[in-house]
């Protein structure tokens, strides 16, 4: 769809459908469960492409030395969406009832849709507020289809197939890292409150504030990380993405595993350790998302679509991991959960460090070598 009608129009259509679905959800809830199920399914489909859109925006609008800062801002939706909308939704539900939450979301999405339609263009040259100087900055250092990118192999005019992209190990490890990352983020957003209330015995309001703390920290860390990543020249991109991924995934794993050995009666210590661990996920924007951008100029949307598909799968699986491992809501069960999370993060980090790439890949050449 993005290829046929462009990113701008695609997002306008998807946002309009999402807003309409949100507005109709309260009526569907009291009318027919099947209608509600269809609406929720449609909403899920409409919000399934953030990373492909991010890929297009970066490849089209980011200057060659600003990939990191674009990634930091654009991937910050994960944290900011939860931090911004959750307090409003809680207030609306308490003051005006649960249907108002969906009406608020519909209005909120519509406003963002209008801003997007007015501000974004698929081509910088066609934007009314972009001058020659800015166009020069955006295009400087960009590569033609036959040029190498950041020292990578020359990109041939031959269009790679989706299979050729999917079979590349560098894409696999980005996807595996994405799965480990999103399951941990999901715990931070959706399930950490339960841990703070049921195990550490915090009041609900305090638990809500604690759950928001690492999200804010992650956004600040990823912003600073990607600014530094763009500015540091004496370290190779390959080393930088390895370091960032290790700080994010292994740092979070250390927090989970360390917390699993702390008795809940030491509440302050448990809280501090897990908050630090979850905050480390902010380093991630310089890890697998940046690697996916750097390896994918030949087929950027497909690379990011693979990552997005695994992120969605991770959210689905994560919805069953926590309830499945903590049916009785005991401290021991949460400690097992944390060790599972920690093991998954370390496994994903190890694979990423070994197989990741930080330069453009000619997927056609890699595919030919693999079948020869």
Order of alpha helices (4+ residues) and beta strands (2+ residues): alpha-alpha-alpha-alpha-alpha-alpha-alpha-alpha-alpha-alpha-alpha-alpha-alpha-alpha-alpha-alpha-alpha-alpha
